Amino acid sequence: MSLYKKRSTPIRIALSVMTLSGLVLTAQAQGTSAAALSGSVSLKNVFDTAWQRQPEAHALQSRRDAAQAQAKAALMLSPEPPSLDISQRSDQMTGNNGSRETEVGIAIPIWLPGQRTASTDLAQAEISLVERKLLASQLRLAASVRDAWWGWLRARVDAELASEQLANSQRLAADVAKRTSAGDLAKSDRHQAEGALAAAQAHAAQAQAASAAALAQVMSLTGRTAQADLTVNAAAEPTPSSAISVGHPLLAELEDRITMAERTAQLISTQKRFNPELTVATTRGRGAFGDRYGQTVLIGIRVPFGSGPRYDARIATAQAEAIEVQSKLILERDQIQADQRGAASRLEAVKTQLVAAQRRAMLANESRGFFDKSFRLGETDLPTRLRIEVEAAEAARQAARSGIDLASAISALRQSLGLLPE
């Protein structure tokens, strides 16, 4: 079955990419695909659908709740929940002289100096990191979606043009067969025409298979299947107005990770020992049978000794994390700047390439018309006619792919700037 139900003539294919702003290629999707998005689909549709399937999207609210709970915990009067202590003493098992004592107390952990402020700062940094990690994860997914999307559109263009080339080869082979039967052309000409037809059939089958495979890659990101009436909005994304990245999500995530590591080290520096505990208790008891019960109140404080090597290990680990992330930030910033320069240069080159490809496609299409007419009049031999046909098909393919390449280059520049699909 043909990949596309509707075919465009070579002239329409060439003209469809003559304007830089008119990068919209709407065609029918392959009817044999079992796979399914419905209606019109665009790059942003695919990205939005793919993001909803990501584990980070599913866990986002829980991570936000955890960060908010951590911030609330830092505002409480005690770093840990209080504990209730109930004990009872008697001499019932040792002499049974009537000695009885019951004690009920509560132990409340106390913030160490600076610990509460450090905990609050760390909780706020964690809240910020959750949102920054979200944007960074979305940008990483956008890179995969953009690669799959534009790769599929290139494959669609190749398949459509291969189908058109096959139709032209079929018409030319039929014409040569009639003229060979009439004695106007040699039998060798018919063999050449049929050989060109076989090559076009093989190329069309290969292009259709490549298009189906590329479509499967896009559908794997969305978890859906493509319907036969699927229409595609292949318009280019808006061109960024500036090549300067402000708040790049990947850099912002690393910066927040550095802040997290530094504030973790700051918190640990206030925790050279475990938290002291304030104890308030009441005791009710008697010394022997016949004595009246008396009641006392106990107020005490428990101060643990320093943690020693345990503290040293924790602070060293936090400092090492900060140093490691700082080094990653430098490398990532250099890589992003290089990507931005490369993407901007590629965009300018593709613009020039598109203009040249459009010019070539227009000239090749006009030449095909000239040589087709002269061949019908017997003024041009078949090898020349076949060569012109191949050249015109290749020129139309290059022009159509250049339009996709321009849209892809804009996407690549937006990706390097940290912008999500639009």
C-alpha positions in Angstrom: 0.0 0.0 0.0 1.3 3.5 -0.8 2.5 5.5 2.2 0.5 8.6 1.1 -2.9 8.7 -0.4 -2.4 12.2 -1.9 0.6 13.0 -4.1 1.9 16.4 -5.2 3.3 17.1 -8.6 7.0 18.1 -8.8 6.1 21.7 -9.5 3.9 21.9 -6.4 6.6 20.2 -4.3 9.2 22.7 -5.5 7.0 25.6 -4.9 5.9 24.5 -1.4 9.4 25.3 -0.1 9.9 28.6 -2.0 9.1 30.8 1.1 11.1 30.6 4.3 8.1 31.4 6.4 5.8 28.9 4.7 7.3 25.7 6.2 4.1 23.8 6.4 3.9 20.3 4.9 0.5 18.7 5.3 0.1 15.2 4.0 -1.8 12.0 4.8 0.0 9.6 7.1 0.6 6.0 6.2 -2.6 4.0 6.1 -1.0 0.7 7.0 0.3 2.0 10.4 -1.5 0.4 13.3 -0.3 2.8 15.5 -2.5 6.6 17.3 -2.6 10.3 17.5 -5.8 11.7 16.1 -6.5 14.9 14.2 -3.6 17.4 13.6 -0.3 16.8 15.4 2.6 19.2 15.9 5.9 19.2 17.6 4.5 20.7 20.7 1.6 18.2 20.8 4.2 15.4 20.7 6.3 17.0 23.4 3.3 17.6 25.7 2.1 14.0 25.3 5.6 12.6 25.8 6.1 14.6 29.0 2.9 13.3 30.6 4.4 9.8 30.3 7.7 10.7 32.0 8.4 9.4 35.6 9.5 12.9 36.6 6.0 14.3 35.7 4.3 11.6 37.7 6.5 12.2 40.8 6.4 16.0 40.5 3.6 16.7 43.0 5.0 14.3 45.5 8.4 15.9 45.3 6.9 19.3 45.8 4.9 18.1 48.8 8.1 16.6 50.3 10.0 19.9 49.8 7.2 21.9 51.4 7.0 19.5 54.3 10.7 19.9 54.8 10.3 23.7 54.9 7.5 23.4 57.5 9.6 21.1 59.6 12.3 23.7 59.7 9.8 26.2 61.2 8.8 24.0 64.1 9.8 24.7 67.7 11.8 21.4 67.9 14.1 19.7 65.4 12.6 16.3 66.2 9.3 15.2 67.7 9.1 15.1 71.5 9.2 11.8 73.3 7.1 10.5 76.2 8.9 8.6 79.0 6.8 6.6 81.5 8.5 4.5 84.2 7.5 2.8 87.5 9.6 1.6 90.4 8.7 -0.7 93.2 10.2 -3.2 95.7 7.5 -5.7 95.2 9.9 -8.3 93.8 12.7 -7.6 96.3 11.1 -7.0 99.7 7.7 -5.7 99.2 8.0 -2.9 101.9 5.5 -0.8 100.0 8.0 1.4 98.1 6.3 2.7 95.0 7.3 5.4 92.4 5.8 6.4 89.1 7.4 8.9 86.8 5.9 10.5 83.7 8.1 12.9 81.6 8.5 14.4 78.2 11.8 14.9 76.4 12.0 17.8 73.9 14.9 18.1 71.5 16.4 21.6 71.3 17.8 23.3 68.2 21.5 23.8 68.1 22.8 27.3 67.6 22.3 28.2 63.9 20.7 24.9 63.1 17.2 26.2 62.6 18.2 28.9 60.2 20.4 26.5 58.2 17.6 24.0 58.0 15.2 26.7 56.7 17.8 27.8 54.1 18.3 24.2 53.0 14.5 23.6 52.7 14.1 26.7 50.5 17.0 25.5 48.3 15.3 22.1 47.9 12.0 23.7 46.9 13.9 25.7 44.2 15.8 22.6 43.0 12.6 20.6 42.5 11.4 23.2 40.0 14.8 23.6 38.3 15.1 19.8 37.9 11.6 19.8 36.3 12.7 22.3 33.6 16.0 20.5 33.0 14.2 17.2 32.6 11.7 18.8 30.2 14.6 20.2 28.1 16.4 16.8 27.9 13.2 15.2 26.7 12.7 18.1 24.2 16.0 17.1 22.6 14.8 13.6 22.0 11.4 14.7 20.7 13.0 17.3 18.4 15.4 14.7 16.9 12.7 12.2 16.4 10.2 14.7 15.0 12.4 16.3 12.3 13.9 13.0 11.4 10.4 11.7 10.7 9.5 14.7 8.6 12.7 14.3 6.5 11.7 10.6 6.0 8.1 11.7 5.0 9.5 14.1 2.4 11.8 11.4 1.0 8.9 8.9 0.9 6.6 11.4 -0.8 9.1 12.4 -3.4 10.1 8.7 -4.0 6.4 7.9 -4.7 6.3 10.8 -7.1 9.4 9.6 -8.8 8.0 6.2 -9.1 4.8 7.5 -10.8 7.0 9.5 -13.3 9.1 6.4 -14.0 5.9 4.4 -14.6 4.6 6.9 -17.1 7.9 7.1 -18.9 8.3 3.3 -19.0 4.7 3.0 -20.5 5.5 5.7 -23.1 8.8 4.0 -24.1 7.0 0.6 -24.3 4.4 2.1 -26.8 7.1 3.8 -28.9 9.2 0.6 -28.9 6.2 -1.4 -30.1 5.7 1.2 -32.8 9.3 0.9 -33.9 10.3 4.5 -32.9 12.7 3.3 -30.2 15.1 0.4 -29.8 14.5 -2.5 -27.5 17.5 -1.4 -25.5 15.7 1.8 -24.7 12.8 -0.2 -23.3 15.2 -2.1 -21.1 16.7 1.1 -19.7 13.3 2.5 -19.0 12.2 -0.7 -17.2 15.5 -0.7 -15.3 14.9 2.9 -14.1 11.3 1.8 -13.1 12.7 -1.1 -11.0 15.2 1.2 -9.3 12.4 3.7 -8.6 10.2 0.9 -7.1 13.1 -0.2 -4.8 13.8 3.4 -3.7 10.1 4.0 -3.0 9.8 0.9 -0.9 13.0 1.8 1.0 11.8 5.3 1.6 8.4 4.1 2.8 10.0 1.7 5.2 12.3 4.4 6.6 9.3 6.7 7.0 7.4 4.0 8.9 10.4 3.4 11.2 10.8 7.1 11.9 7.1 7.4 12.7 7.4 4.5 15.1 10.1 6.4 16.9 7.9 9.4 17.3 4.9 7.3 18.4 7.1 5.5 21.0 7.6 8.8 22.7 3.9 9.4 23.0 2.8 5.9 23.7 0.0 6.2 21.1 -0.7 4.9 17.6 -1.1 6.9 14.4 -4.4 6.9 12.6 -4.7 6.8 8.8 -6.3 10.3 8.8 -3.4 11.8 10.8 -2.5 15.3 9.5 0.8 16.9 10.4 1.6 20.6 11.2 5.2 20.8 10.3 5.5 24.6 10.8 8.9 25.8 12.2 9.2 27.0 15.7 9.6 30.8 16.3 13.1 31.9 15.7 14.8 33.1 18.9 15.5 36.8 18.9 18.8 36.6 20.7 21.6 34.0 20.9 22.2 34.8 24.6 20.9 32.3 27.0 19.3 33.7 30.2 18.7 31.2 32.9 19.5 28.1 30.9 17.6 25.2 32.7 20.6 22.9 32.7 22.8 25.5 34.2 20.1 26.6 36.7 19.8 23.0 37.9 23.5 22.7 38.5 23.6 26.1 40.3 20.8 24.9 42.6 22.6 21.7 43.2 25.6 23.7 44.3 23.4 25.8 46.6 22.0 22.6 48.0 25.5 21.2 48.7 26.7 24.4 50.3 23.7 24.7 52.5 23.9 21.1 53.5 27.5 21.7 54.5 26.4 24.8 56.4 23.7 22.8 58.3 26.2 20.0 59.1 28.6 22.6 60.5 26.0 23.4 63.1 25.6 19.7 64.0 28.9 18.9 65.7 26.9 17.0 68.2 23.4 15.5 68.5 20.6 17.8 69.6 20.3 18.4 73.3 17.1 17.4 75.0 15.1 19.2 77.6 13.3 16.9 80.0 10.3 17.8 82.1 9.0 15.1 84.4 6.8 14.5 87.4 7.3 11.8 90.0 4.7 10.4 92.4 5.7 7.8 95.0 6.0 6.7 98.7 8.8 5.1 100.7 6.9 2.3 102.4 3.5 1.1 103.5 1.7 3.7 105.5 3.6 6.6 104.0 1.7 9.3 102.2 2.3 9.6 98.5 4.4 12.6 97.5 5.0 14.3 94.2 8.1 15.9 92.7 8.9 17.8 89.5 12.1 17.1 87.5 13.6 19.5 85.0 16.8 18.4 83.2 18.8 18.8 80.1 20.7 16.1 78.2 23.7 17.3 76.2 25.4 14.7 73.9 29.2 14.8 73.3 30.6 15.8 70.0 30.3 13.3 67.1 34.0 13.5 66.1 34.9 11.5 63.0 31.2 11.1 62.1 30.9 14.8 61.8 34.1 15.1 59.8 32.9 12.5 57.3 29.5 14.3 56.8 31.0 17.7 56.3 33.7 16.3 53.9 31.1 14.5 51.8 29.0 17.7 51.5 32.0 19.8 50.5 33.1 17.2 47.9 29.6 17.3 46.4 29.8 21.1 46.1 33.2 20.9 44.4 32.1 18.2 42.0 28.9 20.1 40.9 30.9 23.3 40.5 33.3 21.5 38.1 30.3 20.1 36.2 28.8 23.6 35.9 32.0 24.9 34.3 32.0 22.1 31.8 28.3 22.3 31.1 28.5 26.1 30.5 31.3 25.7 28.0 29.4 22.9 26.2 26.2 25.0 26.0 28.1 28.0 24.7 29.8 25.9 22.0 26.4 24.4 21.1 24.9 27.8 20.8 27.6 29.1 18.5 27.4 25.9 16.4 23.6 26.1 16.2 23.7 29.8 15.1 26.2 29.1 12.4 24.3 26.1 11.1 21.1 28.2 10.9 22.8 30.8 8.8 24.3 28.1 6.5 20.9 26.3 6.1 19.3 29.6 5.1 21.8 30.0 2.3 21.4 26.3 1.4 17.7 26.6 1.1 17.8 29.6 -1.3 20.3 27.7 -3.5 18.2 24.5 -3.3 15.0 26.4 -4.3 16.8 27.9 -7.3 18.1 24.5 -8.4 14.7 22.9 -8.0 13.0 25.5 -10.1 15.6 25.3 -12.9 15.6 21.5 -12.8 11.9 21.3 -13.1 11.8 23.7 -16.0 14.6 21.7 -17.7 12.6 18.5 -17.2 9.7 20.1 -19.0 11.9 21.1 -21.9 13.6 17.7 -22.3 10.3 15.8 -21.8 8.8 17.7 -24.8 12.0 17.2 -26.9 12.0 13.5 -26.1 8.4 13.1 -27.2 9.4 14.9 -30.5 12.3 12.5 -30.9 14.9 15.2 -30.5 16.4 13.8 -27.2 17.6 10.3 -26.6 16.4 8.2 -23.7 19.6 8.2 -21.6 19.5 12.0 -21.5 15.8 12.0 -20.6 16.4 9.6 -17.7 19.4 11.6 -16.5 17.3 14.8 -16.5 14.5 13.0 -14.6 16.9 11.8 -11.9 18.4 15.3 -11.6 15.0 16.9 -11.3 13.9 14.4 -8.7 17.1 15.0 -6.6 16.7 18.8 -6.9 13.1 18.6 -5.6 14.2 16.3 -2.8 17.0 18.6 -1.8 14.7 21.7 -1.8 12.1 19.9 0.3 14.7 18.6 2.8 16.3 22.0 3.0 13.0 23.4 4.2 12.9 20.7 6.9 16.5 21.4 7.7 15.8 25.1 8.3 13.0 24.3 10.8 15.3 21.7 12.4 18.1 24.2 12.7 15.8 26.7 14.4 14.8 23.9 16.8 18.5 23.1 17.5 19.2 26.8 18.3 16.2 26.9 20.6 17.4 23.7 22.3 20.9 25.2 22.8 19.2 28.3 24.4 17.2 26.1 26.7 13.8 26.9 25.1 11.1 24.2 25.0 9.1 23.4 21.9 6.4 25.8 20.8 
